[in-house]
Amino acid sequence: MLIVIVVIAILAVITIVAYTGIQNRASDSAVYSDASSIAKKLAIIKVDLGRYPISVAEFPADFKISKGTYSTAYNNMMYCVNRVTDRYALGMISKSSKGFLVVDGIIQQGVSPASIQVTA
C-alpha cells in the first residue's frame, strides 16, 4: 500500500511541474503576442502622428492586452519614448518572470526583469 501511495505522489508531482511549465509557456506566448501587436500599433500611430505617442491619450481606445498573463511582482509593463531621437522602448514581464523588451519594433526575449524595472 505504501508503494502505491509513493508512486501516486511522484506522478502528482510530475503532473504539477508539467502543468506549471505549460502555463508559463502560454503566458510567455501571450506576452510575446502582445509585444508584437503593440509594436505594430505603435508603427501605425507613428505614421498618423508623425512621432510615437507620448501620453496615454494618444494611444487608441481599442488598445488591449492579454489579461492575467503579466507578473504582479514588478511593474509589468513600462513604455518610454525619446522625443529627440523619436525612439521608444517597451518592457513587459510575464507571469513566469520572463522579460520582453521591444525597442523600435524589435522584440528581445528573456530579458532580466531587474534590467527592465525602473528604479527611483
C-alpha positions as CSV (number, residue, x, y, z in Angstrom):
1,M,0.0,0.0,0.0
2,L,2.9,2.4,0.8
3,I,4.5,1.8,-2.6
4,V,1.2,2.7,-4.3
5,I,0.9,6.0,-2.3
6,V,4.6,6.9,-3.2
7,V,4.0,6.2,-6.9
8,I,0.8,8.3,-6.9
9,A,2.7,11.1,-5.1
10,I,5.5,11.0,-7.7
11,L,3.0,11.1,-10.5
12,A,1.2,14.0,-8.9
13,V,4.5,16.0,-8.6
14,I,5.4,15.3,-12.2
15,T,1.9,16.4,-13.3
16,I,2.1,19.7,-11.3
17,V,5.6,20.5,-12.7
18,A,4.5,19.8,-16.3
19,Y,1.3,21.9,-15.8
20,T,3.3,24.8,-14.4
21,G,5.6,24.7,-17.4
22,I,2.7,24.7,-19.8
23,Q,1.1,27.7,-18.0
24,N,4.4,29.6,-18.1
25,R,4.9,28.9,-21.9
26,A,1.3,30.0,-22.5
27,S,1.9,33.2,-20.5
28,D,5.1,33.9,-22.3
29,S,3.4,33.4,-25.7
30,A,0.6,35.8,-24.8
31,V,3.0,38.5,-23.7
32,Y,5.1,38.0,-26.9
33,S,2.0,38.3,-29.0
34,D,1.0,41.5,-27.1
35,A,4.5,42.9,-27.7
36,S,4.3,42.2,-31.4
37,S,0.8,43.7,-31.6
38,I,1.8,46.8,-29.6
39,A,4.9,47.3,-31.8
40,K,2.7,47.2,-34.9
41,K,0.2,49.6,-33.4
42,L,3.0,52.0,-32.4
43,A,4.2,51.9,-36.0
44,I,0.7,52.9,-37.2
45,I,0.5,55.7,-34.6
46,K,3.9,57.0,-35.8
47,V,2.6,57.2,-39.3
48,D,-0.6,59.0,-38.2
49,L,1.1,61.4,-35.7
50,G,4.5,61.7,-37.3
51,R,6.0,60.5,-34.0
52,Y,5.5,57.9,-31.3
53,P,2.8,58.6,-28.7
54,I,3.9,60.5,-25.6
55,S,0.8,60.3,-23.5
56,V,-1.9,57.7,-22.7
57,A,-4.5,59.9,-24.6
58,E,-2.6,59.3,-27.8
59,F,-3.0,55.5,-27.7
60,P,-6.1,54.2,-29.5
61,A,-9.2,53.4,-27.5
62,D,-9.2,49.8,-28.7
63,F,-5.7,49.2,-27.3
64,K,-6.0,45.9,-25.5
65,I,-3.6,43.5,-23.8
66,S,-4.0,39.9,-22.6
67,K,-5.4,39.7,-19.1
68,G,-3.8,37.6,-16.4
69,T,-0.6,36.9,-18.2
70,Y,1.6,39.6,-16.6
71,S,3.7,39.4,-13.5
72,T,2.3,41.2,-10.4
73,A,5.7,41.2,-8.7
74,Y,7.1,44.0,-10.8
75,N,5.8,46.9,-12.8
76,N,4.7,44.6,-15.5
77,M,4.7,47.0,-18.5
78,M,6.8,50.1,-19.0
79,Y,6.9,52.4,-22.0
80,C,9.5,55.1,-22.6
81,V,9.8,57.4,-25.6
82,N,12.7,59.7,-26.5
83,R,11.3,62.8,-28.1
84,V,14.6,64.0,-29.5
85,T,15.6,60.7,-31.4
86,D,11.9,59.6,-31.8
87,R,12.7,56.1,-30.5
88,Y,10.8,54.0,-28.0
89,A,11.3,51.1,-25.6
90,L,8.7,48.9,-24.1
91,G,9.4,46.5,-21.3
92,M,7.0,43.7,-20.4
93,I,7.2,40.9,-17.8
94,S,5.1,37.7,-18.0
95,K,3.9,35.7,-15.0
96,S,6.8,33.3,-15.4
97,S,9.1,36.4,-14.8
98,K,10.4,36.2,-18.3
99,G,11.1,39.7,-19.6
100,F,10.4,41.1,-23.1
101,L,11.9,44.3,-24.4
102,V,10.7,46.0,-27.5
103,V,13.0,48.7,-28.9
104,D,11.8,50.4,-32.1
105,G,9.8,47.3,-33.1
106,I,12.5,44.7,-32.4
107,I,11.5,42.2,-29.7
108,Q,14.1,40.7,-27.3
109,Q,13.0,37.7,-25.2
110,G,14.5,36.6,-21.9
111,V,15.5,40.0,-20.7
112,S,16.0,40.1,-16.9
113,P,13.1,41.8,-15.1
114,A,15.6,43.7,-13.0
115,S,17.0,45.3,-16.1
116,I,13.5,46.4,-17.2
117,Q,12.3,47.6,-13.8
118,V,12.5,51.4,-13.3
119,T,14.3,52.3,-10.1
120,A,13.7,55.6,-8.4
